[in-house]
Amino acid sequence: MPTLLKPLPASEVRDRYLRFFEERGHKRLPSDSLVPSNDPTLLFTGAGMNQFKESFLGKGNLPWKRVTTSQKCLRVPDLENVGRTPRHHTFFEMLGNFSFGDYFKRECIRWEWDFFTEALGFDRDRLWVTVYLDDDEAFSIWNKEIGLPAERIYRFGEKENFWPAEAPSKGPNGPCGPCSELYWDMKPGGAPPARTTADGSPLKAMPDERFLEVGNCVFTQFDRRDGGVLQPLPQKNIDVGLGLERIVAVLQGAPNNFETDLFWPYLRELERRSNRKYETASRDGIRMRRIADHLRAVTFCISDGARPSNEGRGYVVRKILRRACRDLYDLGITEPALHEMSALVVSSMGGEYPELGRNAAAVASFLRGEEERFREVYVRGSDHLEELFERAKGTQQIAGDAAFHLHDTLGFPIDLIEQIAQERGFAVDLDGFEKAMEDQRERARAGSSMAKEIFVEGPASMLKTRGAAPTQFTGYADSESAYASPGRLVVDGARVVGVVVDGKLVGEAQAGAEGRDVEVILDRTPFYAEGGGQVGDRGVIEGASARLSVSQTSRIEQYAFHRARLERGALREGELVRASVDGELRLSTERHHTATHLLHLALKTILGTHVNQAGSHVAPDRLRFDFTHPQRLTPEQIRAIEDFVNERVLRAQPVSKREMTMEEAKASGAVMLFGEKYGDRVRVLGACDSTELCGGTHVGNTGNIGIFKILSEASAAAGIRRIEAVCGPLVVQALREQESLLDEIAKELKAPAPSAVEKVKQLRAELKAAKDAKAKASAMDPAQARDLLQKSLHPIADGSAAVAVLPGVAPEDLRGLIDAARKQAPDSAWILFAPAEDQVPFVVSLFGAPAKRLKAGDLAKAIGPKIGGGGGGRPDFAQGQGKNPAGLQEAVSAARALLGLPPQ
């Protein structure tokens, strides 16, 4: 390989790119979140242009025509290839420069070329280019102005060199354009690829075994119309995307994207933890690369607020995380490790993405909990596989969709399913598995790749097109005196700028005889739009003839949408209305919101600084607060937290609200919340000694909270605790409900309320004594049990077997009884039940010849359901338990049949 100027570290490559375009008039902006901030059609941000969709449409409010970013991206359609191929990733960084109606092809091509050849020192003779089939302008710029020989410029069709791919023939309608891609020649010196294939058809793409794509320039110059008509756009845009991982691999002479300084810290740590050496071509090498990729992905996702769950983007995060956990197991790392390794992501990338450092503790807590849960799931997966074998008896083939379900939901590797199946004499329907896998990929592509309808206009976008100004919110009280202002809850003369019916803007809506559901957009509103954990306001909008009951207020882009029932009359765009918030509900919500801030401070003070907010819900009827903490709170801690909050409530101090720049907020020490997105200017709320960034509404004085009471504390997820609480009059209501419940309990106990606890203790003691007496009367002594076992032993085809019921025998003593009895029967099978009052434990044990024919775990799984429970275990010993003693006789009959004994 020819020597490049310098094998630059990744951080230097990123910085050189951003500085290069800053010097050419571009504004450097931070990466958008992986959770798209302005595009509900996407699960994850998958390209640098996502956050600039409105600017590409000419509707954005950015003050800059030129922008450059390093964007966090996540794509999952090719999840199976990660670690196996040199270039596939889930998480990656896309370097981008964008022009919104400013420069076009000439500047774009020149600057991309100069960046690679001058800023990075790429060998000019190893760069090749592709252009769209009939894009003569781009071809000419590359050939005549850059000086690239024609033999190193290839023309391809709309599938390879148009964005969106195949848009001219297949759509969708909307902005589109040709693109030009830059390739690095990984095997220089060879002849140019033939432009036709062996069968005479034209070459459709650059051969990927030789050429590595390092950049793509999209020239958005057309508006695609029905019939494939490409109408020139009045505003032509530039959208450039370069893959940082690929560029770094080229500069560092790496054979793949992983053997660079972006990934070596993770690979070295995995070597240390597993005591195995990383080798490119080995199976362990694949596992290590996959873990490194997935660790970066889940760390960034959770930091940006995409928490592991069973639906939506949370499902994708959990799926990626469990694949990494499975690979750790296969490397012999059985203890949780990802939560500790996430610190490597923070240390290596926290400089460019400071949110990683702010959220490090919360991320580690989530990862630790998920890893511990995976250990349970992985064991459970083995039990599920046993069930598949049971269902497949007769066909001796595991169904493809069943294998995929086990693989997809529990992270059980297909090769392990195949291996275990082969050992047991079963096959796996791999064609069915692959079909289910492809169906899943299609669903993933629909959620994580660029949505085809990305430029389709919804009501908010159409309002922008019309030039409607953002909704002005008038509901804040920025001082204690302003809190009592009636204008905070009521606006007279608000103008209707939009009426939406069935998802479409209409000029007018009529209530009709039964009323109609609508959404209303006003130029200014006292209604708070849901956000930051606070629910949207409810209330009433009244016009000349219309009355609307508002049930929810939400924000779509820059507009507040009031979801309402048009109860009477007609509402017309342009008319003036009176908008009134339900003041009682708002005040209750504000009590809970300010109390949430005090609760957060109390948790950090009493439990420790490891506590971070992991979610909240602030409503009129209660507050819910999720936070990182590894264990249940003690009653003493709960009381201390309540006292901490109520002491600050009783201080009755004014609550301050100040607007400032983000830098000023950071300098003030204000807390920034996990998963929240902030702009350049932020609102800082001060309540006693709590200071947090918050855009919600709050009481004017802590005394307005009244009183604070925790209703419950429980687990919300692995490593996450949840507190539910109420404030003000709702505390009195809750206390009265508890008082009524206590009075009812005392009445049933026939004891005064102060003596209820003592009465319960007395009754429990009496009940225990009665149970012990009954158990003693029915219990079988050891001599009786041994005698019954010998009498229960009967011959079967390959030895002898016993099924016995031993009332009152402790479950832990059953195995000892079998060990003593089997000395007289070396080839034997035993199933023993030890019923108690409300449960039936049992054991299965096999020795000698029966152990070769039967499997104890299978027998336990078959018997358990008969008594309302389950069972499982090893091939020679298993155990189980049921909660339905009434099914004991059926279980005994099933056990005898399974062992080959005649019915009793």
Disulfide bonds with the S-S distance in Angstrom:
none
